Amino acid sequence: MPEFLQLLPPAEALARLLEQLPTQPRPEEVETSAALGRVTIFPVLAPHPLPDFARSTVDGYALRATDTHGASESLPAYSSVVGEVMMGVESAFTLDANQCALIHTGGMLPNGADAVAMVETTQSVRAGEVEVMRAVAVGENVLRVGEDVNTGDEVIPAGVHLRPAEIGGLMALGITHLPVVRKPQIGIISSGDEVVPASAEVHPGQVRDVNSFTLSALIEQAGGIPVRSGIIPDQAQLLHGAVRQALDECEAVVVTAGSSASARDLTAEVIDSLGPPGVLVHGVNVRPGKPTILAVCTGNGDQTPKAVIGLPGNPVSALVIADLFLVPVIERLLGISRPRLRASLRARLKINLPSQAGREDWVPVRLTGGDGILEAEPVFGKSNLIFTLARADGLICIPANATGLSAGEVVDVFQN
């Protein structure tokens, strides 16, 4: 087992963890209407072109573009109106030379037409005839067959989060059911003799369980299913049994508290006994969250390697570290093909922020209005004070190669 205080940079620690995990997402079929936020497990191919008929993008007159060649306000082209395109049906007529048909946005082009003149560029001179006062090109104001996608096109790759636009596109193709990645179950274990349920009356020396619920929310936000296993006392046998059961039932496990270097800390030893390979990292060069444990163990059932992450007990540390390490594990289990893009805002730092060179620091900040740019004001507080994060609008990162950030410097504020 790696010796505590042999600290690794966060990126290296994460890479060491992920390289030990398999990428075998499990499929399930869902209704497309309920698939928002789900992840595609296979590429989605278009069963037919979209649009599957040529349609107008404006209100106007469907006609042959060649009949408008040279048309202008001083020398308009004249066209006979032979009918109106009704919405939702195919026209029974065909346009010949110097003929047109009234058409509405989304209407299907009649046979013989290859363009649409906008109604604003035409005027009626007598019944059944219009003047076209501007020439149109072939395909102008028209959506062609397959202009969006063609039959067999890959419209959505595998490993993509479905957004409202993808849901709409799937419905446009008539794909009402879709195979997606089954949401991974993530076991959550809180440990510590001092931890009591959130609903309990707190006695001196006790603290309510915060981490189970902040982590549950984070797991749901990342696309997983939280499975809370309750609160386990500081007893090796009980903790071993709880982690073993969670490993058998879930795709990954997080254990909060018991990761720092003290005589009562059992987490690292218990996790390592559930290997191989066991504990890969014990100590990450980051603040908050230095005593993080990253491990890979196997369940009794299918022997699949599964991530086990030991988080600090302090709520701020636990949440920050879970975002750095647990969320990428969930994304690996979901088979997400694109790197996570964290939402960020640019803001001007209000005060100097010192840092220790070689260590990555994550600092909560509150955003306020400035002269044309937002200002980031650090929210100072110890890592066991959860409202330090609740009062913040985001986090800024001081990279390991810096000794701090200067007041007035423009920084990225990362938001969840």
N, C-alpha and C positions, 0 to 999 in steps of 0.2 A: 504494500500500500504506500502511495507517495507520502512523504513526510510532511506534516503540516508546517507552514511557513515557507515552503518551496513554492513561491508565488509565480503563477503564470499570467501573462497578459490575457485579457478576456477573449480576444479573437483566437489565440492559440488554444486556450482551454476549450472553447466551443468547438473548434475544429477537431480536437482530440476526442470529444464526446461524439460528435456527429459521424465521424468516420467509422465508429463501432456499431452504428445502428443500421439495420436493413431498411430498404425502401420498398415495402410491400403493402401498399394501402389496400383496404378491403372495400369491395363495392356494395352498394345497395341502390335500389331504384326508388326515385321519388317523383311526385308530380312536379312538373316544371313550375307551376304557379307557386309552389312552396319551396323552391330551390334557391331563393336569394341567399347569398353568402356561402352556399355549398361549393365544393370543389369538384371539377370534372375529373373522372378517372380515365376516360378514353377520349380521343379526339372526336369532335362532333362534325359530321359531314353533311352537307346540304343535300336533301333528297330531291330537290328540284331547284330551278333557277329562281332568283328573287331580284326584281319583279318577274313574274312568270307571264306577264303580258305587257306590251308597251302602253304607257299611260301618260296623261298630261300632268304637268306640274303647275299649270295656271288655268284660269278661266279664259276662254278665247275661242278660236276657230281652228279646227284640225284641217290641214290642207297639204298640198304638195309644195315643197319649198321652191321648186323650179318655177312655179307659177308666180312667185313674188320677186323674181330677179329684177333688180333695178327699181323697185318700188320706193316711193318717197311721198312726202306730204304734197309736193307740187305735181307729182306724177304717180298717183296710186295705182295699184293693181286691183282689178275688179274680180270678184269671185261670187258665184251663185251658191246660196245656202240651200242644200238639198235635204237637210234634216238636223236632228239634235241627238247627240250621244246620250243615252240614258245611263244613269249610274248603276253598276252592278250587273250589266248585261252586255253581250256582244252585239254590235250594230249589224243590222241586216243589209245595209247598203254599202256600196263601194264608191269611192270618190274617183271621178275622172278629171281631166284637165280643167282648170279654172273652176273647180267646185270645192266647197268647204262644208263643214258641219259644226254647229255650235257644240262646244265641249266644256265640261267643268273639271275643276282640279280633281285628279284621280280617275277620271274617265278613261275608258279603253279606246285607243286610237282605232278608227275604222279602217277597213282595208283601203289601200291606195294612199293613205296619208302618211307623211314622214316627218311632219313638224306641226307646231301650233303657234299661231300668231296671237299674242296677248290681246285681250279685248281693248286695252288702252290704246293700242296702235291701229285700231280699226274704227270705222264708223259706218252706220247704215245710211244708204242714199235713197233706197226705195225698197219696197217689200221684196224679200227673197234675194237681196244682193247687198254685199258689203264692200267697202273700200279698204284695202290693206295698205297702210301708209309707211310701212317699213319692211324691208326684205328680211326673211328669216332663212336660216341655214338648215340643212338636213339634221334632224335630231334636236333642234332647238326647242326648249320648253317640254322635253319629252324624257321620260325614264325608259331606257331600252330594256329589253328582256335580258336578264342576267347582269345588269349594270351593278347591282349590289353583290351578288354571289352567283356562281354557276353551279350546275349540278355536280356533285362530288367534291366541291371546294371544302377545305377544312375551315369551318367558320369559327370554331373555338378549340384551341389545343387542349390536351390533357393537362391537369394540374393548374387550372385557372379558377379563381374565385368568381362566382357568377354575380354580376351586378345587375341593376335594373335594365341596362341596355342589352345585356346578353339574354335576359329573360324575355324581353320583347322580341329579339331576333329569333329565338327558338320558337316562340309562339307563331311568328310570321311564317316559319317553315312547317308549322303543324306538328312540332315535336312537343307533345304534352306530357310525356314521361321521359325521364333521363337517368342513366346510371351515374351516380356520384360516389365520392369517397365516404365510407361510413365514418362518422365522427369518432375519433379515438377517445376512450375513457381514460381519465387521468386521476389516479388515486391521490388523495390528500390526507396526510397524517400529521396531526399536531402532537408534539411531545412536550412533557414537562410537568413536574408535580405541582407547579404553581398555576397552571392553566386550567380554567374552568369554563363551562359552556357560556355562550354569550347571554343566555337567559338567566344565568345564575346570579344570586346575590353575592357580591364580592366581599370576602373577609380580608383582614390585613394580611399582606403578603401574596395575595392572589391577583391574577389578571384574567380578564375575559379573553376567549379565543377570538382573535381578530383575523389571523392569517388564513384560516380555513375559508373565510368568506371573501376576503380580497382576492385570494388565489382562485376561488371558484368563479368570481366575476371575470378575472383575467383569462381563465381557461375558456369560458364561454365566448368571450370576445374574440379569442384566437381560433375558435372553431372546434373546440373539444367539449367533452362532457365531464364535468367534475364529479368525482365520487368521494365524498367525505367519509373517512373511516373513524372519525371521533378523536378523542384525546387519549394519548397513551402515557402512563407514568414513566418516570426515568428508571425503568427496569429492562435490562437487556433481553430477557426471555420474552416479555410482553411486546417489546418493540420489534424483535425479530419475527414473532408470529404475525404482527400486524402488517409489516412490510412484505412478508412472504405471501400473505393472503391477498394484499393489494397487487402484488406482482402477478399472481395467478389470474386475477380478475380484470386487470387494466393493462393498457398499452404503455404506460409510464407512471412513475410514482414520485411525489415530492414529499419530503419530510421537513417540517419546520422545527427549529431550535435544536439544541444538542450538537451543533457543528463547530463550536469554538473550542479552543485548546484548554480543557480543564479536566480534572479527575472524574467528574460526573458525566462527561460527554461520551455517550455510547454510540451515537449515530454512525460515525465513520466505521467503527469496528463491526457493528451489526450489518451495515450495508456491504462491507467488504466480504463478510462471511457468506453473502448470497451470490457471489460471483460464480464463475469467472466472466470477464476479467476483474470485476469488482471495482474498487475505487480507482479512478484514473487521475483525478485532480482533487487535492484538498488544499485550497488556498488560491485565490485569484487576486491579482494586483489591481483591485478596484475599490473605490469607496463610494457608497457603503457596500458592505458585503464581502469583505476579505475572506472570512472563513467558509466560503462556499465549498460544497462537496459535489463532484460530478462523477457518476459511476454508471456502469452498465452491468446488469445482472440478468438472470434467466428465471422464468417461472417454472413451476413443477410440471405444467401441462405440455405446451408445444416447444419449450426450450428456446423460444425466440429471444434474442438479446433485447433488453428493455432498459431505457434510461431511468436512473434513480438519482434524484437531485436533492441534496441536503441544503436547506436554506437557513440563513440566520433567523433567530426568533424575533428580532426586532422588526416590527411591521414595515417600516420604510425600507430597510435592507432587503427584507423578503420580497417585497413587491418589485423593487428595482432589479434585483437579481433574477427574479422569475421572468421579467420582461426580456432580460438579456439572454437567458439560457433556456427557460422552459418554453417560451413562445417559439423559438426556432425548432425545438424538438417536436412541438405540435405540428408545425409546418412540414417537417420531415415526414411525420406520420400521415399527414394529409396529402403528401406527394406534390406539394406546391412547386411549380416549375419556375416561377419568377421570384427573384429575391424580394423580400419584404421592403416596401417603400414606406418609411415612417413619415407621417405628416409632420411638417415643420413650418415654423414662421421665422422670419428674420426680425431681430430686435437688437436695440443698442443696450449694452450692459451699463447699469447705472453706477456700479462701484467696482473697485478692484477685487478680484477673487484669486487669492494665492492657492498654489497646489504643490504637491510633492512630485518632483520629476520622476518619471518611470511608473507613475500610478495614474490610472484613468479615474477621474472623478465625475460623478453625476450629481448635479446641484439643482434642487427645485427652484423655480422662479415664478414670480407673479408678473403678468403683463399689464402695462399701463400705457395710456396714450402719450405720444410724443409729438415733436414738430415734424410731421411727415413720416415718422417711423415709430413703431412700437418700442417701448422701453422695458427691459427685463430687470426686475428687482429680485435678488435672491431671497428665498424664504429660509431663514436659518432655524435649525432645530435638530435635536438628537434623533438618532435612527430608530428609537423606540416610540416616537411621537407621530402617530399616524396622521394627525391633522396637519403636520408639516406638508405632506403631499396633498391633502384635501384642500388646503389653502392655495396651492400652486396651480398654475395654468399649464405647466410643462416642465421639462428638464433640459438643462444644457450640459454638454459634455466637455470637460477639460481634458484634452488628449494627454497620453502618457509622455509625449515628447515636449510638453510645455511645463513651465513653472507657475502657470496661472494665466488669467485673462485680465486685461486692463479695462478700466472704466472708459466708456465711449466706443469700445470695440463692438462690431456688429457680429452677433452670434446666431446660431440656429437653435430654436427652441422646439424640442421634440414633444409631440403630443400623442396620447393614446386615443 
